[in-house]
Amino acid sequence: MKFVHAADLHIDSPLRGLDRYEGAPVARLRGATRRALENLVALCIEERVSFLLLAGDVFDGNWKDFSTGLFFAAQMTRLREAGIPVVLVRGNHDAASSVTKNLRLPDNVRELSPKKPQTIDLVDASVCVHGQSFAQRITTEDLALRYPDANRAVFNIGLLHTSLDGREGHEPYAPTTFDVLKGKGYDYWALGHVHAREVLAREPWVVFPGNLQGRHARETGPKGASLVTVEDGAVREVEHRALDVVRWEQLSVDASAASDPLDVVDLVRAKLIEAAASAEERVLAARVVVSGSTKANGAIRRDVERFVNELRAAATDGLGDGVWLEKVKVETRSVFDADRVRSEPNAVGHLARRLAAIKADPKELEELASIFAELDKKLPAELREGEGALSLIDPDVLRSFVDDVEETLIPRLLETREG
């Protein structure tokens, strides 16, 4: 027997920043979560699985319109025609109270109750699936505690959307412990909510398959679902199958050996080509971090916008619509001796010492924050919220601003003096 365990599909979840620059593969990126679901359905059909489990957050929240539900229903109909049942629970994003629009799903889809734990008997597969949906987005009770004990006559699966005992970057919803899970006597725990794939245990199997499609630069690497093979009533293999259509990667490029910005562009292009090959014809969504002490730093920082667009042009020229540079972070440094410059008894030395003092003194940073406070309040919501949120009064952000000033201004002053 085989079955597929998937979670956190987040169908029609928006990917921000798609229109930032000319040449971004907007259409391919916007449809990523739908295409990933199509890949999931194709996997189930090709592997002739006995059933599909969806461990919450099928949807990203309340539908903007019915097209989201219609698309999901159409994919479930494909599975019904292949004779594949589906069992799902709702998570925090698609809790019963969060998704108010509804459509009747095909009769091969069974949704577990949000009121109390429920058991679905998949008679043809000799399997019992136990689980409970989220009634409310913020669910802080241990739902697994009330799950029924295993039916020893069949293969038992626990279907649960949970933070378990806590995972960085994820809200502590439906928390539980491994001891609670093990105590139920199930053969496999199909978990959801955590977007990184993780096999926590094998006796019993406790698995987060990760999300089906990465949605931002922190969700890097292959994304997909778990294909589980059961023989003689025991799990023989849990195999990760990549189903994503957009592959997110963070690429670090050391520019230390570069003499000018075009050398750095060549280094980035080579890294992008390598990453695109690993993505295996998927769209590569890359965040590029350029760092290192380099002679090119001054020229880069004199016109960062031009440098970034040189990188985008190089990516488009080499890889077409197969790559999207989501963001370029310039963290290069000059090759000058900062300590020597700070010791000099002249204007440049005084400026260098002053910038260093600001970064080191909490009171100086507080004073700087007070200057930016009013501007911080006026930042648009898209800059203040979500992944990469910006706060102009955060001490670490202010230090990075001062770093940028130092790395831009001091080299130019030194060049002018030497000239």
GUDO-367606 format. One record per residue (C-alpha): x, y, z. Coordinates in steps of 0.02 Angstrom, whole numbers, plus 50000, padded with zeros to 5 digits. Layout:
XYZ
...
***
This chain:
500005000050000
500555017749964
499855034450018
500385052650000
500515064750145
500515083350103
500195099350200
500195118250189
499675120050007
499155138250034
498255138449867
498255155749786
499395162949920
500135178949847
501975180649809
502465198749844
503535209749735
503175201549568
503085218049475
504705225149544
505615224949379
505395221949194
505665203849143
505055195249302
504095179249256
502515185749337
501265173349264
502305158149310
502575164349486
500765169049520
500145151849471
501455142349571
500335135649710
499045129349585
500335120749476
501085112549630
499365105449674
499205098649498
500895090149522
500285082749686
498735075449604
499795068549460
500955060049586
499485051649673
498815045249507
500495039549439
500945030249599
499185022849612
499095027449795
497715021149907
497325038549976
497945056449999
498115065250168
498105084350181
498685090450352
497955108050353
498155125050271
497515119150104
496985137250079
497895153050130
496365161050208
494635166450153
494445165549964
494425181849867
493185173449752
492575155949713
493925152349584
495075145849722
493775133249782
493295128449605
495095124749561
495325113849716
493695104649682
494225101249503
495855093349561
494935082649688
493785076749548
495335070549455
495735059949607
493945053549620
494025047849440
495615038349484
494755030349635
495825039549763
495005045649924
495605061350014
495575064950201
495975082350263
495985093350417
495925112250423
497365122150498
497585139850562
497495147950389
495935138650332
495085136050500
493205133650496
492955151650553
494225158750428
493565152150262
491765158150251
491475154050067
491115135650035
490825123749892
490255105849899
491785094949865
491755078349771
491205063649878
492955056149883
493485070549998
493195068550185
493515083250301
493755079150485
492655088450609
493225104450698
492105100450847
492975084850912
494175071250855
493455060250719
493985043750640
493815039650455
493855021250410
494655017950241
494015000250230
494814995650064
496525000350131
496264993350308
496695010550378
495955021850512
496335040450501
496075050050663
496065068950670
495245085650706
495145101850608
495445119150680
493825127750726
494705144450754
496305151550680
497085153450852
496975135950924
498105133951076
497435117951154
498265101051130
497055093151008
498035076751002
497665073251186
495855068951144
496225058450990
495615040451014
496805026151047
497325015350900
496245001850826
497474987450835
496624977950694
497134990650560
498495003150512
498235019250612
498655037050558
498525053050658
498165068450551
498615084450643
499045102650609
500225107350749
501765116950805
502205101350908
503355107651048
503785123550955
504625127650790
505535143850750
504515155250637
502865146350670
501475151250788
501245139150936
499585131950875
498885115350938
500505111751033
500855094051088
502295082551132
503065066951059
502535057351215
500705061651181
500855056151000
501755039951042
500495036051178
499075034551052
499855019050975
499725025050795
500865019050656
501095035850570
500805054050619
500445065250469
500815082750530
500635099950452
500995118350494
502915118050490
503525122650315
505205113850326
505215095050296
505665085450452
505595067150503
505525068150692
505405049650734
505215032350658
504425022950804
503105028550769
503405038650612
503125057150646
503305067750490
503145085750433
503185084950242
503485103750229
502445114950119
502035110449941
502725126349863
503955138849937
503225156449945
504685167549995
506565168050018
506555159150186
505715143850111
507175137650010
507585121049928
506485106949862
504675107549920
503375094049900
502545079449987
502955062650068
502595046349976
502365032850108
502525014150071
501745001850193
502104983150192
501424969950312
500624983250420
502214993450445
502995008550360
504405002850246
504875019550167
504475038050177
505105046650020
505105065249987
504485069949814
504845087549751
503265095049675
503655113749676
503665123649515
504645138449584
506235134649680
506805147549807
508655149149846
509775161249940
511405162949846
512955169849931
514265177249815
515995181749880
516615196749782
518325197649866
519275193549706
518325206049598
519155221949535
517595230549468
515695228449468
515675218949303
516795205649380
515495203749517
514105202449387
515045187949307
515225179249476
513355181049510
512895174949336
513945159149362
513105155849530
511365158349453
511745146249311
512315133149437
510765135449545
509605135149394
510335118449341
509975111349515
508185117849505
507875105949357
506895117249240
505895125449379
505845144249394
507285149349507
506775163049630
508415169149701
508925181049836
510725185849801
511875191849940
513495199549877
514825201150012
516695201750043
518035215150052
518305220149872
519075233649764
517395234549675
516495240649831
516675259149797
516015258249619
514585246849672
514005258149812
514145274049708
512695267549604
511885252549687
510315253849580
511335252349421
512315237549492
510725228249540
509975231049369
511585224849288
511315208749386
509495207549331
509985210349150
511335197049162
510085184749237
508795188049101
510115187048965
510795170449027
509225161649088
507715170649014
506115168549114
506865153949208
507555165149344
506865179049454
508005189449564
506835192549709
508105203649798
509925208449790
510785212749953
512425222049941
513515218350093
515215221650015
516555230850110
518035241250057
519815235150069
520385250250172
521045247550348
519625254350455
520645254650616
522055264350531
520845277150458
520005279650628
521695283350706
522105297350583
522055315350655
521105322750508
519315325350447
519145307950373
519795300050533
518605310550638
517125305150530
517635286850541
517775288050731
516085296650742
515205283250640
515995269450745
515425278250904
513635279250844
513585260550810
514325256250979
513295267851091
511475262951130
511085281051176
511705287151007
510605274250922
509115279751027
509395297750973
509505292050791
507905281950813
506995297450877
507455306450715
506725292250611
505205288950723
503985299850627
504545292850459
504395275150528
502545278050565
502255283250384
503005267550305
501715258250198
501015241950268
501925231250139
503595237250210
503105235750393
502355218250388
502795200650334
504445193150279
505825206150276
504825218950376
505725235550400
505785245750561
506725262150555
506885262550744
507635245150765
509435246750831
510085233050714
509295241650564
510055258350616
511775250250634
511605243250459
511185260850396
512755267850478
513765253350404
513115258250231
513605276350260
515345271050315
515605259150169
514985271950043
515715288250108
517405283850183
518095275350025
517545290049918
518385302450033
519975291950033
519945291049843
519715309849830
521145313049952
522305301149861
521805308649692
***
